[in-house]
C-alpha cells in the first residue's frame, strides 16, 4: 500500500494485459483478435478474475479500450460472462482529452478524466478506498509504467503466437524487477501470472 499525501494508505494500482505467448498485447494493426477465440481457453479463468476484482473499487481505461469495452460489456450476458457483473457495476473512469462523456449502455456512465493521464490516475487513486485496475489502454499503461506508478502487473497469456505486434511495456522502460505473487494454468494452455513491482 502506498502512502498518500494526506498520510492515508492507498490501494494498489493493478495493470492487467491479455498477451500472446510471444508477449504482444495487440496485433500490428492494433487488433485483439488473437484472444477472441474459444480456442484460447480465456473464459476458464473467470473465477480468477472475479477474485481479483473483489478488491477493485475503480476501473480505469484509455479512450480506445473504453470504446471496445463499451461496445461489448454493457449487454454481455452474466450467465455466459460472469465478470460482466463487476465490470458493469464497479465505477469506471476514462482518461481522455477528446471525450466529453462516456456512456455505458443502460448502466451508470464512466467518468471522463481530462489532463495528463498519470496525474489523473494519481489523483483518482488518492481518493479511492481500494485498488484500481487498468485494462488494455496501452498508451496509458506505458505512461504509468514509466512513472513507476504500477504496483501489480497481471499477465493473462493465451497459447498463441502472433509474430509481431505491440508490447504492453514501453520500449524505453529499461529493466524493472518483478516478484511473482500468483500463477495459474488452465487445461487449454491459458496462463495467469501476477507480479508485484519491487
Beta strands, then each sheet from edge to edge (+ up, - down):
strand 1: 2-3
strand 2: 9-10
strand 3: 13-20
strand 4: 24-26
strand 5: 56-62
strand 6: 92-95
strand 7: 102-104
strand 8: 107-113
strand 9: 131-135
strand 10: 152-158
strand 11: 166-167
strand 12: 178-185
strand 13: 191-197
sheet 1: 1+ 2-
sheet 2: 7+ 8- 6- 5- 9- 3- 10- 13+ 12-
sheet 3: 4+ 11-
end
